[in-house]
Amino acid sequence: MLGITASAQWGVKGGANFAMLTGDDADGLKTLVGFYGGVYDNFKINDMFSFQPELVFSGQGAKIEDSDGARIKLNYLNLSPLFRYNSNGFFAGTGPQIGFLLSAHVKDDNTSVDFKDNVKSTDFAWAFMVGYEMPSGFGFYGRYNLGIANIAEDGDIKNSVFQLGLRYSFLKPH
């Protein structure tokens, strides 16, 4: 019988987003560097596998080419139920992600224009991650969130986010 044991670890994570908007209507855009941060809980299923739900604030969007620093800023609260493979500190995981749009602005050095009405309130992506966690609880990882849903009310635009980050686990699984 396979079941999730009472062994769990929770922690915090954060780092840099390298965000881009892709799709047929995403011409003239470049990578926007932002940040993310949140919490996770990792439930041990057995010695090799675990389930890790996450709740993360994520600053996404893109820079607009041929402009004086204009950028599209999309802020999301992302929920990701991930399945992980674990081996001697190394981990790899994958799973779906749903993002809830908090704000949407086009900004330059002097102005900010809200365009939340032009962006769908939810986003769907598929997450892929790899990393390493040290016995002290500190760890590092990389992650790619592949946008699978169109976020534009009119047009074809998807989120694409590569993340590099640090994490710290407060409790260790037994």
C-alpha positions, -999 to +999 in steps of 0.1 A: +000+000+000+014+034-011+007+063+012+021+097+022+037+094+056+036+120+083+072+130+074+073+165+058+095+195+055+085+230+049+105+260+039+110+292+020+124+299-014+132+329-036+154+341-064+155+356-098+130+353-126+141+355-163+106+361-178+095+363-214+062+365-232+059+341-261+033+334-288+022+347-322+015+382-308+046+386-287+069+401-313+093+429-302+097+416-266+129+407-246+136+390-213+126+408-181+146+401-149+123+400-119+121+382-086+100+356-069+095+343-033+073+320-014+068+289+007+066+252+001+058+220+020+075+187+009+057+155+019+077+123+017+059+095-001+088+070+001+126+071+001+127+083-035+095+103-041+077+133-025+049+157-032+057+194-029+029+220-030+042+256-034+027+291-030+049+317-047+047+354-056+062+358-091+071+390-110+068+382-147+064+400-180+088+413-207+109+443-218+096+461-249+123+464-276+130+497-293+117+516-262+133+537-235+131+511-208+094+503-212+084+470-197+053+448-192+050+439-155+027+410-146+025+399-109+011+365-101+004+344-071+013+309-083+002+276-068+022+245-079+016+209-068+048+193-078+060+157-077+097+152-069+123+125-073+149+127-045+184+111-042+212+120-019+203+157-018+196+159-056+160+165-066+141+168-098+104+176-101+075+184-124+039+194-122+012+218-131+010+255-120-019+278-118-012+315-115-036+341-102-030+376-117-025+402-091-016+432-113-007+441-149+011+473-159+031+488-187+058+509-171+086+532-182+107+556-162+079+581-158+045+564-162+026+533-153-005+522-172-028+495-157-040+470-183-053+442-161-085+441-180-066+429-211-050+400-193-068+368-182-071+364-144-056+330-144-026+314-161-016+278-165+019+264-169+039+232-165+069+234-142+102+215-145+128+218-117+162+204-107+183+212-076+203+202-047+196+204-010+224+203+016+220+185+050+219+220+066+186+227+049+200+252+024+196+244-013+197+258-048+178+250-079+167+259-114+132+258-127+114+264-160+077+273-161+064+266-196+033+286-203+005+264-217-024+289-216-030+321-235-030+350-211-042+377-235-079+386-237-072+393-274-042+376-291-018+347-286+006+354-257+020+330-231+043+333-201+077+316-202+098+319-170+132+305-161+140+307-124+173+304-104+169+304-067+178+295-032+157+276-007+158+267+030+140+238+046+131+242+083+122+206+090+138+174+076+119+143+066+127+113+088 
